[in-house]
Amino acid sequence: MAKIAAFLKNAWDKEPVVLVSCAIGLMAGILPLVSPYTKYSAMLVEVVPRNYPVPVRDDGNMPDVPAHPCEPKGRSLEWLKNL
């Protein structure tokens, strides 16, 4: 541990810009892994459709097509409202 502290002190004395840029780069790699926003963004990516429905004329013989655009189909987003 003392060797690491001595190395960091020496690096700070010689090249502070390089040391700060390395610290920022390490934080950029680590912070997304421990951020709570990562969890919620992953949950949003799962429920948002990747392809959007094309309006079709319902002839009464299409059970998988909602009769009205506001008719709830698919997974619920109640968990998003309760945050």
Residue pairs with C-beta under 8 A, 6 or more apart in sequence:
8 19
11 18
11 19
12 19
32 38
40 83
43 79
43 80
44 80
47 75
47 77
47 80
49 74
56 62
56 65
58 65
58 67
66 73
